[in-house]
């Protein structure tokens, strides 16, 4: 009888410990860190700097060499490195879309309100 009670308790103990949540709070983003680069296009170009946090959240600044203005960059990266970010606001700014691979990245940018577009490149610092 004692063996019959012990077996379910042992099984339950193993299940609880093996199915527990991951207590490792380490970085979940492979792209975490500071990044910077350039964006180019026919009508605008400049530099950008962002920080990607452990959750893949992107925040930073882009500075136009043509207009001498800075705009906020806010967005997100996926686990596979797809970057989607808004430059300025969605109504008067642009969108950065691209791919991060290891310590480098590239993609395109578009500002539909001004009909500007081009490419961007960057590296992790």
N, C-alpha and C positions, 0 to 999 in steps of 0.2 A: 504494500500500500504506500509506503514511504517513497518508493521508486516512482510510482505513478504521480505523486504530488511534485516530486523533485523535477521530473522531466518537463512538465509545462512551465514551471518557474524558470528553469534553465533556458528553455526555448524563448520565453518572453524576454528574459534579460539579454540574450544575444540579439534579438530583434530590435530592442530599444536602443542598444548601443550601436549597432551597425546602421540603423536608420536615422540616427540623430543628425541634426542639421550641421552644415559645415561651419565650424567655429573660427575658421581662418578668415580674418578680416583684412587680408592683404589686398593689394591693388588688384582690381578686376579689369582694368584697362591696360592692354599691352602698349598703349600709346601715351601713357601718362607722362607729363613733363612739359617743358617749355619748347615751343616751336617758333620759328620765324622764317620769312621768305619774301618773295616779291610777287606782285601781280602786274600783268602787262595787258595792254589792249590798244586799239587805235585811238581811243578818246581819253583814256585814263590809265595811269600806272602808279605804282607806289610800293610800299613795304607793309608787311603785317607781322604781328607778334601775338601769339596766343598761348594759353596754358590749358592743358587737358588734364582734368583731375582724375581720380581713381575710378569714378563712375563713368568716364568718357565724356563729361560735360566740357564744352569748349567755351572759353571766354578770352577776349583780348581786344586789340585795336588794329585798325588799318589806317595808314596815313597816305593820302594822295599826294604825289609829287607835282601833279598838274594843278590841283586846286588848293594845295596847302591846308587841307582839312583832315581831321581824324574822325573815324566812325567806330562804334563798338562792333565787335564780332561776337556772336553768341550762337552756339549750336551743340551738336553731339556727334560722337563717333560710335560706330557699331563695333562689335567684337572682331569683325573681319577687316576693319580699317576704313570703312566707308564714312566719309566726313560730309555733313550737311550743316551749313551755318548761314545765318543771316548777317548781312553787313548793313549797319544802320537800322532802318525799320523796313518792314515788308512793303510799305506804301511808297517810301522815298529812298530805299536803299537797294541792296543787291543780295545775291545768293552765291555762296561758294559751295561747290559740289566737287568731290574728288575722292581719291584713294590714298591712304597712308600705307606704306609698306616698310616695316622695320623702322629706320631712322629718316626716311624721306617721304615726300608726298607730292602729288600734283593733281591738277584738275582744271575746271573752268569756273569762271565767274560771270554773272549776268546782272545788269541793272536794267530791268525792263522799263522803268519810268523814264529813263534817259536814252534808252536804246543803246547802251554800252555793253560790251562783253569782251572777254579775253581769256587768258590762261593764268594759272598761278602755280608756283613751285615753292617748296620749303623743305626744311630739315629740322630734326629734333636736336636741341642743344645739349 
